[in-house]
Amino acid sequence: MTTTDTLLSAVPTSPSSGIKTMARLGFAAIGIVYLLMGVLALLAAAGQSEGARTDKEEAVHHLQDLPGGSILLGLIAFGLLGYIIWRFTQAIRDTEGKGSGAKGVGLRLWYIGSGLFYSGLALYAARLALNGQASQGGNTSQSLTAKVLGWPNGDWLIILLGLIIIGSGLYQIYRAYAGKFQKDVNATSLSPGQQRLVYRAGQVGFTARGIVLGIIGYFFVQAGQQSRAGAVGSTHEAFDLLASMGSFVLGIVAAGLIAYGLFMLVQARYPVLRGI
């Protein structure tokens, strides 16, 4: 097969194949972001950089310093858009066949939330690619929190949001050890040995991701209890907290995020996309 044939084979020939292509690009973009976050945090744990203060936006910002950085940022933004499209497709078309009951509706809402979670990062990467600069979302989160705290019972709303984020983190850990994603790994064309390796990487990755989400949720709960928007933190502050517990703790979580990034890259290469 020539290079031209390879490129033409990647061009979508139908709406269904187009959505599949966008999903794969989305998995790849997320994998790269988590790889960058994990590597920078691991370097920080080894005392070689300030990576402990790296969140998703700062990890993406590092791409700007590479040759062809604007192109890379544009690809990341486009890939994240693809992930958002895939998540919304899952929600609208019920690709997992869960029906319209409470569990099905809950899963669809989770798909929408999962897609929207990366919308800010996609916009940030796009602005960096086009303008060479963009404001980071940490201050935005605190500004929005301050507005909500000004509402009647706003502190309770922030506490509720924090508990939801903590719940999401706990679900990631539960998903890691309840075999929830093993059927997707087993459905790939990988050999049994490779499937076991990918599954273990996913377990470690989901656990690390759950820990980080749990810490972020804790920050929101603290902000609600104290009625202080400044207590809100992102991955940036979560890494700082982990670093304060010792370089070993930060290093373990960083290695987990690297594992999650690799898992997502494998998912991009061997996707299991149902319902389309």
C-alpha atoms as one frame of an Amber mdcrd trajectory, in Angstrom:
protein
   0.000   0.000   0.000   1.369   3.400  -1.000   1.382   6.495   1.191  -1.450
   7.935  -0.898  -3.550   4.807  -0.362  -2.925   4.999   3.393  -4.052   8.624
   3.524  -7.130   7.943   1.392  -8.108   5.022   3.617  -8.250   7.425   6.586
 -10.733   9.736   4.827 -14.287   9.154   6.108 -16.651   7.807   3.453 -19.887
   8.128   5.453 -21.274   9.993   8.492 -20.718   6.842  10.571 -17.084   6.467
   9.534 -16.631  10.213  10.089 -17.804   9.930  13.693 -15.516   6.940  14.234
 -12.567   8.919  12.872 -13.375  11.877  15.146 -13.640   9.532  18.148 -10.225
   8.033  17.414  -8.698  11.489  17.064 -10.291  12.402  20.383  -8.836   9.384
  22.165  -5.409  10.209  20.733  -5.604  13.868  21.797  -6.589  12.955  25.356
  -3.849  10.341  25.465  -1.220  12.898  24.473  -2.467  15.414  27.063  -2.321
  12.877  29.891   1.085  11.648  28.759   2.410  15.204  28.929   0.864  15.785
  32.347   2.268  12.547  33.707   5.772  13.042  32.315   6.026  16.609  33.624
   4.755  15.593  37.054   7.154  12.639  37.100  10.046  14.983  36.318   8.899
  17.199  39.167   8.811  14.220  41.524  12.419  13.552  40.533  13.284  17.181
  41.295  14.047  18.057  37.678  11.306  20.560  36.862   8.339  22.544  38.128
   5.986  20.023  36.593   4.176  19.491  39.891   2.180  22.575  38.991   1.162
  21.212  35.604  -2.502  20.869  34.748  -4.062  19.993  31.387  -3.785  23.541
  30.046  -0.152  23.951  31.047   0.649  20.532  29.575  -0.906  21.617  26.282
   0.966  24.920  26.496   4.264  22.995  26.399   3.422  21.940  22.840   3.788
  25.552  21.783   7.540  25.383  22.332   7.996  22.418  19.994   8.729  22.737
  16.255   5.396  23.146  14.509   3.796  23.877  17.858   0.839  25.765  16.388
   0.024  22.835  14.119   0.261  20.402  17.029  -2.021  22.603  19.123  -4.492
  22.799  16.266  -4.517  19.009  15.995  -5.075  18.669  19.742  -7.983  21.130
  19.580  -9.486  19.290  16.603  -9.010  15.937  18.330 -10.728  17.150  21.501
 -13.601  18.436  19.364 -13.812  14.934  17.926 -14.060  13.474  21.419 -16.857
  15.897  22.288 -18.738  14.900  19.114 -18.325  11.215  19.982 -19.598  11.677
  23.529 -22.651  13.596  22.316 -23.249  10.900  19.710 -23.191   8.283  22.456
 -25.724  10.311  24.445 -28.090  10.994  21.533 -27.994   7.575  19.862 -27.700
   5.463  23.025 -24.793   3.589  21.481 -24.523   1.253  24.469 -28.208   0.298
  24.297 -29.012   1.194  27.904 -32.549   2.393  27.122 -34.523   5.327  28.523
 -34.714   4.197  32.144 -33.014   5.974  35.025 -29.732   4.128  34.439 -29.801
   4.857  30.716 -30.581   8.540  31.178 -27.889   8.819  33.834 -25.328   7.259
  31.508 -26.281   9.625  28.682 -25.934  12.629  30.971 -22.518  11.325  32.004
 -21.506  11.139  28.325 -22.562  14.754  27.821 -20.691  15.852  30.955 -17.611
  13.916  29.855 -17.653  15.717  26.518 -18.208  19.155  28.001 -15.386  18.518
  30.482 -12.902  18.845  27.612 -14.599  21.773  25.842 -12.610  24.380  27.769
  -9.335  22.614  26.986 -10.273  22.374  23.293 -11.000  26.104  23.197  -7.758
  26.867  25.039  -5.693  24.806  22.574  -7.453  26.431  19.608  -6.770  29.939
  20.914  -3.129  29.076  21.502  -2.848  27.697  17.977  -4.450  30.769  16.387
  -3.262  33.612  18.617  -0.204  32.241  20.398  -1.737  33.059  23.763  -4.826
  32.247  25.813  -6.000  32.776  29.369  -6.001  29.664  31.547  -9.134  28.367
  33.215  -8.032  28.345  36.859  -9.121  31.929  37.477 -12.298  31.277  35.469
 -13.276  28.430  37.810 -12.733  30.637  40.815 -14.681  33.504  39.222 -17.644
  31.240  38.457 -17.477  29.795  41.955 -17.527  33.296  43.424 -20.677  34.088
  41.429 -22.405  30.895  42.578 -21.448  31.602  46.195 -23.307  34.889  45.821
 -26.546  33.073  45.047 -29.018  31.966  47.742 -27.685  28.656  49.104 -24.772
  29.001  46.697 -22.394  27.446  49.194 -24.494  24.278  49.220 -24.476  24.172
  45.433 -20.668  24.313  45.425 -20.514  21.581  48.076 -22.885  19.467  45.956
 -20.696  20.013  42.901 -17.658  18.952  44.905 -19.414  15.788  46.063 -20.374
  14.982  42.469 -16.746  15.376  41.386 -15.600  13.177  44.272 -18.221  10.637
  43.232 -16.863  10.725  39.689 -13.390  10.060  41.036 -14.607   7.136  43.111
 -16.414   5.764  40.062 -13.154   5.883  38.098 -11.499   3.761  40.785 -14.490
   1.423  40.902 -14.366   1.134  37.128 -10.695   0.206  37.329 -11.271  -2.850
  39.516 -14.823  -3.927  38.635 -13.837  -5.018  35.125 -16.083  -2.371  33.565
 -13.783  -1.716  30.638 -12.277  -5.172  30.266 -14.807  -6.189  27.622 -13.642
  -3.280  25.450 -10.019  -4.359  25.804 -10.918  -7.977  25.045 -12.831  -6.880
  21.934  -9.681  -5.496  20.307  -7.502  -7.427  17.866  -4.606  -7.435  20.336
  -3.074 -10.718  21.467  -4.130 -12.052  24.911  -0.815 -10.965  26.409  -1.160
  -7.463  24.981  -4.747  -7.279  26.210  -3.628  -8.073  29.757  -0.956  -5.386
  29.573  -3.394  -2.783  28.254  -5.959  -3.766  30.888  -3.415  -3.308  33.703
  -2.406   0.068  32.265  -6.073   1.061  32.250  -6.507  -0.014  35.859  -3.528
   2.046  36.993  -4.612   4.975  34.828  -8.228   5.066  36.002  -7.040   4.847
  39.623  -4.681   7.811  39.232  -7.359   9.805  37.428  -9.835   8.995  40.203
  -7.402  10.218  42.862  -6.889  13.543  41.068 -10.643  14.025  40.576 -11.247
  13.234  44.241  -8.782  15.932  45.305 -10.366  18.492  42.965 -13.785  17.641
  44.394 -12.406  18.116  47.904 -11.275  21.616  46.929 -14.834  22.481  45.842
 -16.299  21.102  49.070 -13.833  23.244  51.030 -14.774  26.290  48.953 -18.447
  25.737  49.769 -17.853  25.154  53.469 -15.664  28.232  53.750 -17.714  30.346
  51.284 -14.374  31.168  49.691 -13.866  30.857  45.941 -10.090  30.941  46.389
 -10.225  27.425  47.863 -11.209  26.007  44.463  -8.379  24.173  42.732  -7.734
  22.270  39.524  -5.267  19.536  38.582  -2.632  22.231  39.099  -3.368  22.468
  42.835  -4.037  18.734  43.124  -0.452  18.066  42.005   0.770  20.605  44.550
  -1.078  18.746  47.311   0.331  15.407  46.144   3.835  16.918  46.025   3.418
  18.089  49.632   2.859  14.433  50.595   6.223  13.502  49.162   7.867  12.919
  45.826   7.030   9.200  45.977   3.286   9.898  46.166   3.468  12.400  43.315
   5.584   9.984  41.285   3.088   7.125  41.697   0.141   9.260  40.558   2.220
  10.721  37.713   3.087   7.211  36.515  -0.628   6.401  36.662  -1.481   9.354
  34.438   1.176   8.215  31.955  -0.466   4.773  31.982  -3.845   6.383  31.310
  -2.380   8.344  28.404  -0.954   5.151  26.904  -4.286   3.387  27.425  -6.087
   6.131  25.497  -3.557   5.935  22.663  -4.175   2.191  22.408  -7.895   2.921
  22.371  -7.306   5.317  19.488  -5.407   2.639  17.572  -7.818  -0.212  18.386
 -11.164   1.500  19.055 -14.283  -0.359  20.118 -17.095   1.934  19.001 -20.591
   0.527  19.293 -23.893   1.749  17.926 -22.670   3.585  14.827
